[in-house]
Amino acid sequence: MAYDHYGSDDALSLRELPSPKVGPGEVRIRVRRAGVNPVDWKAMSGGLDALMDAVFPVVPGWDVAGVVEAVGIDSPEFAVGDEVVAYARRDVLHGGTFAELVTLNVRAVARKPGALGWDEAGGLPLAGLTALQSLDRLAVTEADTVLIHGGAGGVGSLAVQIAAARGARVIATASPGNHDFLAELGATPVAYGEGEVGRIRSAAGGPVDVVVDFVGGVSEVTSAVLARGGRHASIADPSVQQVGGSWFWVRPSSEGLAELGRLADAGLLRVPVADVLPLEQLPVAFARSRQGHVRGKLVMVVSD
Ligand SMILES: NC(=O)c1ccc[n+]([C@@H]2O[C@H](COP(=O)([O-])OP(=O)(O)OC[C@H]3O[C@@H](n4cnc5c(N)ncnc54)[C@H](OP(=O)(O)O)[C@@H]3O)[C@@H](O)[C@H]2O)c1
């Protein structure tokens, strides 16, 4: 699936493109599953143009689970037939994962966790690394009470589990229909909206040590519930920096993916998959993601 210019979902079309070459330090992956992330449609609309060049036609997609089908010169880490996952962000918008083949530097690639099926593995990399790197930056440990804004989404549902696996006490916001889901993942659920600050304080029994924002526009709530000297970060709202928080972008990391794999293989992390759709339904998946209420991950099937 590719687009020739910035636009909305109707800019996407299914087409034949040349197979990507495999260079030194790279592997070429036959894609089985590719997870959908909000950044895919934000980038397609031109929202990243100030940060990255687009080389058209652009195949979108930054998540992949698949099988190595060719290894480049000096890529001893992998062999043909290896089952792998990767967060496939490049320096330019080009050559993404909603395609049969993608070539990536081995630095971004890790072995697929044995405990995860293909659908789950396809939804793991970007959201999983974002969740892990958020909690690492805030040095979350078992000593912390952590508030997660947006616990039911792709990133939030993984962050809840990782924070709980560290022994932290986790409070997470979602609409009431997702409260049982959050409780199963290990969080105390709280409804967002009017009265949210009081609900969070009463769930936490006071202020919280750490706040992680996966939604945006929640700085006032964060400031109202954070303990003096508490740590906070957002992945969705750069203005958090004006109120003492940090804002960051997730980085590709094979080591981070390996850590997520160890958590999955230990039974501490699963990837909630909201739906699995065939590749040609990518415009439908983007439209659903835009609504902002997917529970867990949407995953595209590229091949079986
Ligand atoms: N900076 C980075 O590196 C980075 C990395 C990944 C993602 N992001 C950004 O972070 C955001 C989240 O990504 P994602 O993949 O997790 O998105 P997502 O899966 O589309 O998130 C959907 C979830 O958001 C929840 N939600 C919507 N409004 C909410 C609110 N006001 N309060 C609490 N929860 C709310 C929904 O729960 P309900 O249905 O219960 O409302 C739904 O489960 C996106 O803006 C994305 O672009 C940034």
The ligand as an SDF file (V2000), in Angstrom:
LIG
                    3D

 48 52  0  0  0  0  0  0  0  0999 V2000
    6.3260   10.3770   20.6900 N   0  0  0  0  0  0  0  0  0  0  0  0
    6.3270    9.0910   20.3690 C   0  0  0  0  0  0  0  0  0  0  0  0
    7.3860    8.4820   20.2310 O   0  0  0  0  0  0  0  0  0  0  0  0
    5.0370    8.3700   20.1960 C   0  0  0  0  0  0  0  0  0  0  0  0
    5.0310    6.9700   20.0900 C   0  0  0  0  0  0  0  0  0  0  0  0
    3.8100    6.3020   19.9820 C   0  0  0  0  0  0  0  0  0  0  0  0
    2.6250    7.0160   19.9800 C   0  0  0  0  0  0  0  0  0  0  0  0
    2.6740    8.3740   20.0490 N   0  0  0  0  0  0  0  0  0  0  0  0
    1.4190    9.1540   20.1040 C   0  0  0  0  0  0  0  0  0  0  0  0
    0.8090    8.8350   21.3480 O   0  0  0  0  0  0  0  0  0  0  0  0
   -0.6060    8.7800   21.2200 C   0  0  0  0  0  0  0  0  0  0  0  0
   -1.1120    7.4110   21.6550 C   0  0  0  0  0  0  0  0  0  0  0  0
   -0.6560    6.4100   20.7640 O   0  0  0  0  0  0  0  0  0  0  0  0
   -1.3790    4.9910   20.7280 P   0  0  0  0  0  0  0  0  0  0  0  0
   -0.7360    4.1950   19.6620 O   0  0  0  0  0  0  0  0  0  0  0  0
   -1.4760    4.4160   22.0940 O   0  0  0  0  0  0  0  0  0  0  0  0
   -2.8290    5.4630   20.2410 O   0  0  0  0  0  0  0  0  0  0  0  0
   -4.1990    4.6280   20.1980 P   0  0  0  0  0  0  0  0  0  0  0  0
   -3.9310    3.1830   20.3550 O   0  0  0  0  0  0  0  0  0  0  0  0
   -4.9280    5.0740   18.9810 O   0  0  0  0  0  0  0  0  0  0  0  0
   -4.9770    5.1780   21.4970 O   0  0  0  0  0  0  0  0  0  0  0  0
   -6.3320    4.9350   21.5780 C   0  0  0  0  0  0  0  0  0  0  0  0
   -6.7330    4.9390   23.0300 C   0  0  0  0  0  0  0  0  0  0  0  0
   -6.7480    6.2740   23.5290 O   0  0  0  0  0  0  0  0  0  0  0  0
   -7.7020    6.2950   24.5980 C   0  0  0  0  0  0  0  0  0  0  0  0
   -8.1600    7.6630   24.8440 N   0  0  0  0  0  0  0  0  0  0  0  0
   -8.7100    8.5230   23.9350 C   0  0  0  0  0  0  0  0  0  0  0  0
   -8.9630    9.7150   24.5430 N   0  0  0  0  0  0  0  0  0  0  0  0
   -8.5770    9.5950   25.8430 C   0  0  0  0  0  0  0  0  0  0  0  0
   -8.5500   10.4790   26.9680 C   0  0  0  0  0  0  0  0  0  0  0  0
   -8.9940   11.7460   26.8640 N   0  0  0  0  0  0  0  0  0  0  0  0
   -8.0450   10.0280   28.1380 N   0  0  0  0  0  0  0  0  0  0  0  0
   -7.5940    8.7450   28.2450 C   0  0  0  0  0  0  0  0  0  0  0  0
   -7.5980    7.8610   27.2200 N   0  0  0  0  0  0  0  0  0  0  0  0
   -8.0660    8.2900   26.0290 C   0  0  0  0  0  0  0  0  0  0  0  0
   -8.8150    5.4110   24.1170 C   0  0  0  0  0  0  0  0  0  0  0  0
   -9.4580    4.8400   25.2400 O   0  0  0  0  0  0  0  0  0  0  0  0
  -11.0570    5.0330   25.3900 P   0  0  0  0  0  0  0  0  0  0  0  0
  -11.6540    4.3870   24.1570 O   0  0  0  0  0  0  0  0  0  0  0  0
  -11.3690    4.3360   26.6520 O   0  0  0  0  0  0  0  0  0  0  0  0
  -11.3160    6.5070   25.3910 O   0  0  0  0  0  0  0  0  0  0  0  0
   -8.1240    4.3640   23.2440 C   0  0  0  0  0  0  0  0  0  0  0  0
   -7.9980    3.1130   23.8820 O   0  0  0  0  0  0  0  0  0  0  0  0
   -0.8930    9.1320   19.7450 C   0  0  0  0  0  0  0  0  0  0  0  0
   -1.1140   10.5190   19.6590 O   0  0  0  0  0  0  0  0  0  0  0  0
    0.4040    8.7750   19.0470 C   0  0  0  0  0  0  0  0  0  0  0  0
    0.5980    9.4800   17.8350 O   0  0  0  0  0  0  0  0  0  0  0  0
    3.8280    9.0730   20.1710 C   0  0  0  0  0  0  0  0  0  0  0  0
  1  2  1  0
  2  3  2  0
  2  4  1  0
  4  5  1  0
  4 48  2  0
  5  6  2  0
  6  7  1  0
  7  8  2  0
  8  9  1  0
  8 48  1  0
  9 10  1  0
  9 46  1  0
 10 11  1  0
 11 12  1  0
 11 44  1  0
 12 13  1  0
 13 14  1  0
 14 15  2  0
 14 16  1  0
 14 17  1  0
 17 18  1  0
 18 19  2  0
 18 20  1  0
 18 21  1  0
 21 22  1  0
 22 23  1  0
 23 24  1  0
 23 42  1  0
 24 25  1  0
 25 26  1  0
 25 36  1  0
 26 27  1  0
 26 35  1  0
 27 28  2  0
 28 29  1  0
 29 30  1  0
 29 35  2  0
 30 31  1  0
 30 32  2  0
 32 33  1  0
 33 34  2  0
 34 35  1  0
 36 37  1  0
 36 42  1  0
 37 38  1  0
 38 39  2  0
 38 40  1  0
 38 41  1  0
 42 43  1  0
 44 45  1  0
 44 46  1  0
 46 47  1  0
M  CHG  2   8   1  16  -1
M  END
$$$$
